Amino acid sequence: MTAQVTICAKIPAQLKKKLADLGVNVSELVRESLQAEVDRMEREHLKELAKKASAILKKIPPEEFAESIRATRDSR
């Protein structure tokens, strides 16, 4: 089992009451929301890395790519 830690957040009492009245499992909602946010941020980070890699790769002439692929195939 994965180690777990406790986090704490203060919310208005009225919001807590509404959540309880609606039968919301706050712990599960917080876990899912935090995981969704982490996933979104990781996707954004990967998009930025892909943009940077694309900009670098665009600077390389297609002929160099072809030569590199040929050299790799020939070395097998």
C-alpha positions in Angstrom: 0.0 0.0 0.0 1.2 3.5 -0.8 2.1 5.8 2.0 -0.4 8.5 2.6 -0.2 12.0 4.2 -2.9 14.2 5.6 -3.7 17.6 4.1 -5.8 20.3 5.7 -7.9 23.1 4.2 -10.2 25.6 5.7 -13.6 26.1 4.0 -16.7 28.1 4.9 -19.0 26.2 7.3 -21.9 26.8 4.9 -20.0 25.0 2.2 -19.2 22.0 4.5 -22.9 21.8 5.4 -24.0 21.8 1.8 -21.4 19.1 0.9 -22.7 17.0 3.8 -26.4 17.6 2.9 -25.6 16.4 -0.7 -23.8 13.3 0.6 -20.5 14.3 -1.0 -17.5 12.3 0.1 -15.1 15.2 0.5 -12.0 13.1 0.9 -12.6 11.3 -2.3 -13.6 14.5 -4.1 -10.3 16.2 -3.0 -8.2 13.2 -4.0 -9.9 13.0 -7.5 -9.6 16.8 -8.0 -6.0 16.9 -7.0 -5.1 13.9 -9.2 -7.0 15.6 -12.1 -5.1 18.8 -11.6 -1.7 17.0 -11.5 -2.6 15.1 -14.7 -3.6 18.4 -16.4 -0.4 20.1 -15.3 1.7 17.1 -16.5 0.0 17.2 -19.9 0.7 21.0 -20.2 4.4 20.3 -19.2 4.7 17.6 -21.9 3.1 20.0 -24.5 5.7 22.6 -23.7 8.5 20.1 -24.0 7.1 18.9 -27.3 7.0 22.5 -28.6 10.6 23.0 -27.6 11.6 19.7 -29.2 9.7 20.6 -32.4 11.4 24.0 -32.6 14.8 22.3 -32.3 14.0 19.6 -34.8 12.7 22.1 -37.3 16.3 23.5 -37.5 17.6 20.2 -38.8 17.5 19.8 -42.5 15.5 16.8 -43.8 18.6 15.5 -45.5 20.3 15.1 -42.2 17.4 13.1 -40.9 17.6 10.8 -43.9 21.3 10.3 -43.5 20.9 9.5 -39.8 18.2 7.0 -40.5 20.3 5.3 -43.2 23.3 5.2 -41.0 21.3 3.6 -38.2 19.8 1.0 -40.6 23.2 0.2 -42.1 24.7 -0.4 -38.6 22.3 -3.2 -37.8 
